[in-house]
């Protein structure tokens, strides 16, 4: 194998692993170095709040590739190593162990990190966050012991952890300052469905409530809320969102704003430097604006697009955002992107927990979510992607196949 060029990927994540895989699949036979701060080879995050957390899946199932994949494909893994600086002018990455990697192309897949609560008692033992597989192993050990847990935040991580803890038999209280779970993403109507799902499974929901402090000796024993309540607990899980890891990019002088700014090819403001995954705030041609997506599908699909750009064969990343969640016996898929909407249309009765929800602006669907209704994500994505004008009554009618709402000659507007 020749070593004329070196492609460095910072972030041994799903994004980074898929980029490295694609480089080899596309015939790049020169040097590929994949740098990861954790000691683990690249893994996927969705199981960490679901089946792996509950002890229903083995560790090996979370990894992106089998253990021998990287050596078999001559991909150099630098695990347990952190990139501390990037010299764009000199095309060099410095690692925390003193190694300096000169690169011809660089991909930053540094991901995101949990937002921390800066309140009294935040550093007590038993105040846990969930991002890494090590975090999950620690939390899984707590679930094994049983007891009482307070979950701070009813976003996706908080809601899924609460569901997993209840399924393991723990006493669970969720504290959320908004009126319903997932309100910012789904709105009040669908958020209320998830509130009721958790209540039906025995979760204590303290909505419209904040957290003032964690209290205890060396370990958390109580949570004090904004309305003066004191909740006894064995441990706490904080899930109040994440923030992109932009420190390395900012130090290098790259353009950053809620992530690393990239174009539709995932190219940063510096030639030869790309960014993908949770950290990338990418121009999306369909929406005509930058969006940053923190979900699995985005990490999965942006890696290969970044690899093509590194090879000088840029593709456009224009996939509609997609994510999924499983809580108890309720599964869902969501497609699209809705910062705002005029109204919602339900196909089916939300009370049955088998329905499709649509978010509309004017006569166009901007997002859709199927809950315990399957094999409909493709027509939902077509309704959005082809900007089909819809009639509310037909959209709501379960007897009208969704495929019939998309004209056969409709062409994508993306």
Secondary structure in CASP SS format (residue, H / E / C, confidence):
PFRMAT SS
TARGET T0000
AUTHOR 0000-0000-0000
METHOD secondary structure of the structure
MODEL  1
X C 1.00
X C 1.00
X C 1.00
X C 1.00
X C 1.00
X E 1.00
X E 1.00
X E 1.00
X E 1.00
X E 1.00
X C 1.00
X C 1.00
X C 1.00
X H 1.00
X H 1.00
X H 1.00
X H 1.00
X H 1.00
X H 1.00
X H 1.00
X H 1.00
X H 1.00
X H 1.00
X H 1.00
X H 1.00
X C 1.00
X C 1.00
X C 1.00
X C 1.00
X C 1.00
X E 1.00
X E 1.00
X E 1.00
X E 1.00
X E 1.00
X E 1.00
X C 1.00
X C 1.00
X C 1.00
X C 1.00
X C 1.00
X C 1.00
X E 1.00
X C 1.00
X C 1.00
X H 1.00
X H 1.00
X H 1.00
X H 1.00
X C 1.00
X C 1.00
X C 1.00
X C 1.00
X C 1.00
X C 1.00
X C 1.00
X C 1.00
X C 1.00
X H 1.00
X H 1.00
X H 1.00
X H 1.00
X E 1.00
X C 1.00
X C 1.00
X C 1.00
X C 1.00
X C 1.00
X H 1.00
X H 1.00
X H 1.00
X H 1.00
X C 1.00
X C 1.00
X E 1.00
X E 1.00
X E 1.00
X E 1.00
X E 1.00
X C 1.00
X C 1.00
X C 1.00
X E 1.00
X E 1.00
X E 1.00
X E 1.00
X E 1.00
X C 1.00
X C 1.00
X C 1.00
X C 1.00
X E 1.00
X E 1.00
X E 1.00
X E 1.00
X C 1.00
X C 1.00
X C 1.00
X C 1.00
X E 1.00
X E 1.00
X E 1.00
X C 1.00
X C 1.00
X E 1.00
X E 1.00
X E 1.00
X E 1.00
X C 1.00
X C 1.00
X C 1.00
X E 1.00
X E 1.00
X E 1.00
X C 1.00
X C 1.00
X C 1.00
X C 1.00
X C 1.00
X E 1.00
X C 1.00
X C 1.00
X C 1.00
X C 1.00
X E 1.00
X C 1.00
X E 1.00
X E 1.00
X E 1.00
X C 1.00
X C 1.00
X C 1.00
X H 1.00
X H 1.00
X H 1.00
X H 1.00
X H 1.00
X H 1.00
X H 1.00
X H 1.00
X H 1.00
X H 1.00
X H 1.00
X H 1.00
X H 1.00
X C 1.00
X C 1.00
X E 1.00
X E 1.00
X E 1.00
X E 1.00
X E 1.00
X C 1.00
X C 1.00
X C 1.00
X H 1.00
X H 1.00
X H 1.00
X H 1.00
X H 1.00
X H 1.00
X H 1.00
X H 1.00
X H 1.00
X H 1.00
X H 1.00
X H 1.00
X C 1.00
X C 1.00
X C 1.00
X E 1.00
X E 1.00
X E 1.00
X E 1.00
X E 1.00
X E 1.00
X C 1.00
X C 1.00
X C 1.00
X C 1.00
X C 1.00
X C 1.00
X H 1.00
X H 1.00
X H 1.00
X H 1.00
X H 1.00
X H 1.00
X H 1.00
X H 1.00
X H 1.00
X H 1.00
X H 1.00
X H 1.00
X H 1.00
X H 1.00
X H 1.00
X H 1.00
X H 1.00
X H 1.00
X C 1.00
X C 1.00
X C 1.00
X E 1.00
X E 1.00
X E 1.00
X E 1.00
X C 1.00
X C 1.00
X C 1.00
X E 1.00
X E 1.00
X E 1.00
X E 1.00
X E 1.00
X E 1.00
X C 1.00
X C 1.00
X E 1.00
X E 1.00
X E 1.00
X E 1.00
X E 1.00
X E 1.00
X E 1.00
X C 1.00
X C 1.00
X C 1.00
X C 1.00
X E 1.00
X E 1.00
X E 1.00
X C 1.00
X C 1.00
X E 1.00
X E 1.00
X E 1.00
X E 1.00
X C 1.00
X C 1.00
X C 1.00
X E 1.00
X E 1.00
X E 1.00
X C 1.00
X C 1.00
X H 1.00
X H 1.00
X H 1.00
X H 1.00
X H 1.00
X C 1.00
X C 1.00
X C 1.00
X C 1.00
X E 1.00
X C 1.00
X C 1.00
X C 1.00
X E 1.00
X E 1.00
X E 1.00
X C 1.00
X C 1.00
X C 1.00
X C 1.00
X E 1.00
X C 1.00
X C 1.00
X C 1.00
X C 1.00
X C 1.00
X E 1.00
X E 1.00
X E 1.00
X C 1.00
X H 1.00
X H 1.00
X H 1.00
X E 1.00
X E 1.00
X E 1.00
X E 1.00
X E 1.00
X C 1.00
X C 1.00
X C 1.00
X C 1.00
X E 1.00
X E 1.00
X E 1.00
X C 1.00
X C 1.00
X C 1.00
X C 1.00
X H 1.00
X H 1.00
X H 1.00
X H 1.00
X H 1.00
X H 1.00
X H 1.00
X H 1.00
X H 1.00
X H 1.00
X H 1.00
X H 1.00
X H 1.00
X H 1.00
X H 1.00
X C 1.00
X C 1.00
X C 1.00
X C 1.00
X C 1.00
X C 1.00
X C 1.00
X C 1.00
X C 1.00
X C 1.00
X C 1.00
X E 1.00
X E 1.00
X E 1.00
X E 1.00
X E 1.00
X E 1.00
X C 1.00
X C 1.00
X E 1.00
X E 1.00
X E 1.00
X E 1.00
X E 1.00
X E 1.00
X E 1.00
X C 1.00
X C 1.00
X C 1.00
X C 1.00
X C 1.00
X C 1.00
X E 1.00
X E 1.00
X E 1.00
X E 1.00
X E 1.00
X C 1.00
X C 1.00
X H 1.00
X H 1.00
X H 1.00
X C 1.00
X C 1.00
X E 1.00
X E 1.00
X E 1.00
X E 1.00
X E 1.00
X E 1.00
X E 1.00
X C 1.00
X C 1.00
X E 1.00
X E 1.00
X E 1.00
X E 1.00
X E 1.00
X E 1.00
X E 1.00
X E 1.00
X C 1.00
X C 1.00
X C 1.00
X C 1.00
X C 1.00
X H 1.00
X H 1.00
X H 1.00
X H 1.00
X H 1.00
X H 1.00
X H 1.00
X H 1.00
X H 1.00
X C 1.00
X C 1.00
X C 1.00
X E 1.00
X C 1.00
X C 1.00
X H 1.00
X H 1.00
X H 1.00
X H 1.00
X H 1.00
X C 1.00
X C 1.00
X C 1.00
X C 1.00
X C 1.00
X H 1.00
X H 1.00
X H 1.00
X H 1.00
X C 1.00
X C 1.00
X C 1.00
X C 1.00
X C 1.00
X C 1.00
X C 1.00
X C 1.00
X C 1.00
END
